[in-house]
């Protein structure tokens, strides 16, 4: 955590996988920003306790933010939203249930990365009705067939990744 400088070793908030509760960073009654899928394969964004998430049928979920588009309404972002520009990983879903993943490199002279407003613009362009930021920096890696297909870079200019405690995996 600590301003984006976490170790990635422990998930923050609530984690569900395969319909099973896996982890809760806080108390059972604490609400966290949930990004996940319900039993009907709908991307769900909202603030829920562990029990509330289970009650609405959350199947797979992580905790992160900010939410970019919720139920067709885009967030209003001033400037860079206070998040700056950098490498980003985000997820969205269109009304036809197509899931959109976005991984953007950054921290380069010719590629500063993206702001939250940039992510909103991209997801709007592709018809997302729900979208959320997942992570950034050296946690922003997309793997296809066991190979990282983007180029994560840390703030020192080193090409590397860091451990991530949670991720979405599609087969």
MIZAPA-554274 format. One record per residue: residue in three letters; y negated, x, z negated of N, C-alpha, C, O in turn. Coordinates in steps of 0.05 Angstrom, whole numbers, padded with zeros to 5 digits, always signed. Example, Ala and Ser with C-alpha at 12.3 -4.5 7.8 and 13.67 -1.06 7.14 Angstrom:
ala+00114+00264-00156+00090+00246-00156+00066+00264-00156+00066+00285-00169;ser+00045+00257-00142+00021+00273-00143-00001+00258-00157-00023+00268-00161;
END
This chain:
unk+00024+00017+00000+00000+00000+00000-00025+00018+00000-00033+00027+00021;unk-00037+00022-00022-00060+00039-00026-00076+00045+00000-00076+00067+00010;unk-00090+00025+00010-00106+00029+00034-00090+00037+00059-00100+00052+00075;unk-00066+00027+00061-00050+00033+00084-00035+00060+00082-00025+00070+00102;unk-00035+00071+00058-00022+00097+00055+00003+00096+00038+00010+00115+00024;unk+00017+00073+00040+00042+00070+00024+00065+00086+00036+00063+00097+00058;unk+00086+00088+00020+00109+00104+00029+00128+00088+00046+00145+00099+00060;unk+00125+00061+00046+00143+00044+00061+00170+00040+00048+00187+00028+00060;unk+00174+00051+00024+00200+00050+00011+00207+00023-00002+00230+00017-00005;unk+00187+00007-00010+00192-00018-00024+00176-00040-00011+00152-00037-00006;unk+00189-00063-00005+00174-00084+00007+00154-00096-00012+00158-00097-00036;unk+00132-00106-00001+00112-00120-00017+00116-00150-00013+00123-00158+00009;unk+00113-00165-00034+00115-00194-00032+00144-00204-00031+00161-00194-00045;unk+00149-00224-00014+00174-00238-00013+00188-00231+00013+00176-00228+00034;unk+00215-00226+00011+00231-00220+00034+00255-00239+00035+00269-00242+00015;unk+00260-00251+00058+00284-00267+00063+00298-00256+00088+00285-00246+00106;unk+00324-00257+00088+00340-00248+00111+00364-00266+00113+00379-00269+00094;unk+00368-00278+00137+00392-00295+00141+00393-00319+00122+00415-00327+00115;unk+00370-00329+00113+00370-00352+00095+00373-00345+00066+00371-00362+00048;unk+00377-00319+00060+00380-00310+00033+00355-00296+00023+00343-00280+00037;unk+00347-00302-00001+00325-00288-00014+00334-00260-00020+00356-00256-00031;unk+00318-00240-00013+00325-00212-00016+00308-00198-00037+00318-00180-00051;unk+00282-00204-00038+00264-00188-00055+00239-00204-00061+00229-00218-00044;unk+00229-00200-00085+00203-00211-00093+00188-00189-00109+00197-00182-00131;unk+00166-00180-00099+00150-00158-00111+00136-00168-00136+00133-00152-00155;unk+00129-00194-00137+00114-00204-00160+00130-00223-00177+00155-00220-00178;unk+00117-00242-00190+00131-00261-00206+00142-00283-00188+00133-00287-00165;unk+00161-00298-00198+00173-00320-00182+00153-00341-00174+00157-00355-00154;unk+00132-00344-00190+00112-00365-00184+00087-00355-00169+00069-00371-00164;unk+00088-00330-00161+00065-00319-00146+00067-00326-00117+00089-00323-00105;unk+00045-00334-00105+00045-00340-00076+00038-00314-00061+00021-00299-00069;unk+00052-00311-00038+00048-00288-00020+00044-00299+00008+00053-00321+00015;unk+00031-00283+00025+00028-00290+00053+00054-00285+00067+00062-00262+00071;unk+00067-00306+00076+00093-00305+00088+00090-00306+00119+00075-00323+00129;unk+00104-00288+00132+00107-00288+00161+00137-00289+00166+00151-00270+00160;unk+00146-00312+00177+00175-00314+00180+00184-00337+00197+00167-00352+00208;unk+00210-00339+00200+00221-00360+00216+00236-00380+00198+00250-00372+00179;unk+00234-00406+00205+00249-00426+00190+00276-00430+00204+00282-00417+00224;unk+00291-00449+00194+00317-00455+00205+00317-00466+00233+00337-00468+00246;unk+00293-00475+00242+00290-00485+00269+00277-00465+00288+00269-00472+00310;unk+00277-00440+00280+00266-00418+00296+00236-00420+00301+00226-00408+00321;unk+00222-00434+00284+00193-00435+00285+00180-00413+00269+00189-00408+00246;unk+00161-00399+00280+00146-00379+00265+00128-00393+00245+00111-00409+00253;unk+00131-00387+00220+00116-00400+00198+00098-00380+00185+00106-00358+00178;unk+00073-00388+00182+00053-00371+00169+00040-00387+00147+00032-00410+00151;unk+00039-00376+00123+00027-00390+00101+00031-00375+00075+00045-00355+00074;unk+00019-00386+00054+00021-00374+00027+00041-00391+00011+00037-00415+00007;unk+00063-00378+00003+00084-00392-00011+00095-00376-00034+00095-00351-00034;unk+00106-00390-00054+00122-00377-00075+00151-00374-00063+00157-00385-00042;unk+00167-00360-00077+00195-00357-00069+00208-00385-00067+00222-00390-00047;unk+00205-00402-00086+00217-00429-00086+00206-00446-00063+00221-00460-00050;unk+00179-00445-00059+00167-00460-00037+00178-00451-00010+00183-00468+00007;unk+00181-00425-00006+00191-00415+00019+00220-00425+00024+00227-00433+00046;unk+00236-00424+00003+00263-00434+00005+00264-00464+00011+00280-00473+00028;unk+00246-00478-00002+00245-00508+00002+00238-00516+00030+00248-00536+00040;unk+00221-00501+00043+00213-00509+00071+00232-00497+00092+00227-00499+00116;unk+00253-00483+00083+00274-00474+00101+00268-00447+00114+00276-00442+00136;unk+00254-00429+00099+00249-00403+00110+00276-00388+00112+00290-00386+00092;unk+00282-00378+00135+00307-00363+00140+00303-00333+00138+00318-00319+00125;unk+00282-00323+00152+00276-00294+00153+00246-00291+00150+00231-00304+00164;unk+00238-00274+00131+00209-00272+00126+00202-00246+00113+00218-00234+00098;unk+00178-00237+00118+00166-00214+00104+00138-00223+00095+00128-00244+00102;unk+00126-00206+00079+00098-00211+00070+00080-00191+00083+00084-00167+00081;unk+00060-00202+00097+00039-00185+00108+00016-00203+00116+00017-00227+00114;unk-00005-00191+00126-00029-00206+00135-00047-00187+00151-00041-00163+00152;unk-00068-00197+00162-00077-00224+00162-00063-00242+00183-00051-00232+00202;unk-00066-00268+00178-00057-00287+00199-00079-00287+00220-00102-00287+00214;unk-00070-00288+00245-00089-00286+00268-00094-00314+00280-00117-00321+00286;unk-00072-00329+00284-00074-00356+00295-00054-00373+00279-00031-00365+00276;unk-00063-00395+00269-00046-00413+00253-00048-00441+00264-00069-00453+00265;unk-00025-00451+00273-00023-00478+00284-00044-00482+00306-00057-00503+00307;unk-00047-00463+00324-00065-00465+00346-00094-00458+00341-00111-00458+00359;unk-00101-00453+00315-00129-00447+00308-00132-00417+00303-00119-00406+00285;unk-00148-00404+00319-00153-00375+00316-00171-00369+00293-00190-00384+00287;unk-00165-00348+00279-00182-00339+00257-00208-00329+00268-00209-00319+00291;unk-00229-00332+00253-00255-00322+00261-00258-00294+00249-00257-00290+00225;unk-00263-00275+00266-00265-00247+00258-00293-00236+00266-00300-00239+00289;unk-00307-00225+00247-00332-00212+00253-00328-00182+00258-00314-00169+00242;unk-00338-00172+00279-00335-00143+00285-00305-00136+00287-00290-00148+00301;unk-00297-00115+00272-00269-00107+00272-00254-00121+00249-00231-00114+00244;unk-00267-00140+00235-00253-00154+00214-00250-00139+00188-00237-00148+00170;unk-00262-00115+00187-00260-00099+00163-00234-00082+00163-00230-00066+00145;unk-00218-00086+00183-00192-00071+00185-00195-00046+00202-00177-00030+00204;unk-00218-00044+00216-00221-00021+00234-00205-00024+00259-00195-00045+00266;unk-00202-00001+00273-00186+00000+00297-00163+00020+00291-00167+00040+00278;unk-00139+00013+00301-00117+00031+00297-00092+00021+00310-00092+00000+00323;unk-00070+00036+00306-00044+00026+00315-00037+00000+00302-00043-00004+00278;unk-00025-00019+00316-00019-00045+00305+00008-00055+00314+00017-00048+00336;unk+00021-00070+00297+00045-00085+00304+00039-00114+00296+00029-00119+00273;unk+00044-00133+00313+00039-00161+00308+00060-00178+00321+00075-00169+00339;unk+00062-00203+00311+00082-00222+00321+00068-00248+00326+00049-00255+00312;unk+00077-00263+00346+00067-00289+00353+00088-00306+00365+00110-00297+00371;unk+00082-00332+00368+00100-00351+00380+00085-00371+00396+00064-00381+00387;unk+00095-00377+00420+00083-00398+00437+00095-00425+00429+00115-00426+00414;unk+00084-00447+00440+00094-00474+00434+00123-00477+00444+00138-00493+00433;unk+00130-00463+00465+00158-00465+00476+00177-00448+00460+00200-00444+00469;unk+00169-00437+00437+00185-00421+00418+00190-00392+00428+00204-00378+00415;unk+00178-00384+00450+00180-00356+00459+00166-00339+00438+00143-00345+00430;unk+00180-00318+00428+00168-00300+00408+00156-00277+00423+00167-00265+00441;unk+00131-00270+00414+00116-00248+00426+00114-00225+00405+00105-00230+00383;unk+00121-00201+00413+00117-00178+00397+00096-00160+00410+00096-00157+00435;unk+00079-00149+00394+00059-00131+00405+00058-00106+00388+00055-00107+00363;unk+00060-00083+00401+00057-00057+00387+00037-00041+00403+00040-00037+00427;unk+00016-00033+00390-00006-00018+00403-00009+00009+00390-00012+00011+00365;unk-00009+00030+00406-00014+00057+00396-00044+00060+00391-00060+00044+00400;unk-00051+00081+00376-00079+00086+00370-00082+00115+00360-00064+00131+00362;unk-00105+00119+00348-00112+00145+00336-00113+00168+00357-00106+00191+00351;unk-00122+00161+00381-00125+00181+00402-00153+00179+00413-00167+00159+00409;unk-00162+00200+00425-00189+00201+00436-00193+00178+00456-00213+00165+00456;unk-00173+00174+00473-00175+00153+00494-00163+00127+00486-00165+00108+00502;unk-00150+00125+00463-00138+00100+00453-00142+00097+00424-00127+00108+00408;unk-00164+00084+00416-00169+00081+00387-00151+00062+00374-00149+00062+00349;unk-00138+00045+00389-00121+00024+00377-00134-00003+00381-00149-00007+00400;unk-00128-00021+00363-00139-00048+00365-00150-00058+00338-00142-00049+00317;unk-00169-00077+00340-00179-00091+00317-00164-00117+00314-00148-00124+00332;unk-00168-00131+00292-00155-00157+00289-00165-00176+00311-00150-00193+00321;unk-00191-00174+00318-00202-00191+00339-00188-00185+00366-00184-00204+00381;unk-00182-00160+00371-00168-00153+00396-00140-00166+00396-00132-00177+00416;unk-00127-00166+00373-00100-00179+00372-00102-00209+00377-00086-00220+00392;unk-00122-00221+00365-00126-00250+00370-00130-00255+00400-00118-00273+00411;unk-00147-00240+00412-00152-00243+00441-00127-00241+00458-00122-00257+00476;unk-00110-00221+00451-00086-00217+00466-00067-00241+00462-00055-00251+00481;unk-00063-00249+00437-00045-00271+00432-00055-00297+00444-00039-00313+00454;unk-00081-00302+00444-00092-00326+00457-00086-00325+00487-00078-00345+00499;unk-00089-00301+00499-00084-00298+00528-00055-00305+00535-00050-00315+00557;unk-00037-00299+00517-00008-00305+00522+00001-00331+00511+00025-00336+00510;unk-00017-00348+00501-00011-00375+00493+00002-00378+00466+00015-00398+00461;unk-00003-00359+00448+00009-00362+00421-00005-00384+00405-00029-00388+00406;unk+00012-00399+00391+00001-00420+00373+00001-00410+00344-00013-00421+00327;unk+00018-00390+00339+00018-00377+00313+00020-00347+00318+00035-00338+00336;unk+00006-00331+00303+00007-00302+00306-00003-00289+00280-00020-00299+00267;unk+00008-00265+00274+00000-00251+00250+00004-00221+00254+00021-00212+00269;unk-00013-00206+00240-00011-00177+00239+00013-00171+00221+00017-00183+00200;unk+00029-00151+00229+00052-00143+00213+00046-00116+00199+00050-00114+00174;unk+00037-00096+00213+00031-00070+00200+00017-00053+00220+00010-00062+00242;unk+00011-00029+00213-00003-00011+00230+00004+00018+00224+00023+00024+00210;unk-00012+00036+00235-00008+00064+00231+00019+00074+00240+00029+00066+00261;unk+00031+00091+00224+00058+00102+00231+00080+00083+00226+00104+00090+00231;unk+00074+00059+00216+00094+00038+00214+00097+00023+00240+00116+00007+00244;unk+00078+00027+00258+00078+00013+00284+00096+00027+00304+00088+00045+00318;unk+00121+00019+00304+00141+00030+00322+00157+00008+00334+00166-00011+00320;unk+00162+00009+00360+00180-00009+00373+00204+00006+00383+00201+00026+00398;unk+00227-00004+00375+00252+00009+00383+00268-00009+00401+00273-00032+00395;unk+00277+00002+00423+00294-00012+00442+00318+00006+00448+00314+00030+00455;unk+00342-00004+00445+00366+00011+00449+00366+00037+00433+00372+00059+00444;unk+00358+00036+00408+00357+00058+00389+00338+00080+00397+00340+00103+00388;unk+00318+00074+00413+00298+00093+00422+00270+00082+00417+00264+00060+00425;unk+00253+00098+00404+00225+00090+00400+00211+00091+00427+00211+00111+00440;unk+00200+00068+00435+00188+00067+00462+00157+00070+00462+00145+00070+00483;unk+00145+00071+00438+00117+00077+00437+00113+00105+00425+00132+00119+00422;unk+00088+00112+00418+00083+00139+00408+00067+00137+00382+00042+00141+00382;unk+00080+00132+00359+00066+00130+00334+00053+00157+00326+00065+00178+00331;unk+00029+00156+00316+00014+00180+00308+00000+00175+00281-00012+00154+00277;unk+00002+00194+00263-00011+00190+00237-00040+00199+00239-00049+00209+00260;unk-00055+00196+00218-00084+00202+00218-00090+00232+00222-00112+00239+00229;unk-00070+00249+00218-00074+00278+00223-00067+00286+00251-00070+00309+00259;unk-00058+00267+00267-00051+00273+00295-00022+00281+00299-00014+00289+00321;unk-00005+00278+00278+00023+00284+00281+00038+00259+00292+00034+00237+00284;unk+00055+00264+00312+00071+00243+00324+00096+00239+00306+00114+00255+00305;unk+00095+00216+00291+00117+00211+00272+00116+00182+00264+00097+00167+00269;unk+00137+00174+00250+00138+00147+00238+00142+00151+00208+00146+00174+00198;unk+00140+00130+00193+00147+00131+00165+00168+00109+00159+00171+00091+00176;unk+00182+00111+00137+00202+00090+00131+00188+00063+00128+00166+00061+00118;unk+00201+00042+00137+00191+00015+00133+00212+00000+00117+00236+00003+00122;unk+00203-00016+00098+00222-00030+00080+00232-00056+00093+00254-00064+00087;unk+00217-00067+00111+00226-00092+00124+00218-00091+00154+00199-00077+00162;unk+00234-00105+00170+00227-00105+00199+00241-00130+00211+00259-00142+00199;unk+00231-00138+00234+00244-00159+00250+00261-00146+00270+00252-00128+00285;unk+00286-00154+00272+00305-00143+00291+00316-00166+00308+00326-00186+00297;unk+00313-00164+00334+00324-00184+00352+00345-00172+00369+00342-00150+00380;unk+00368-00186+00372+00390-00176+00388+00395-00195+00411+00413-00191+00427;
END
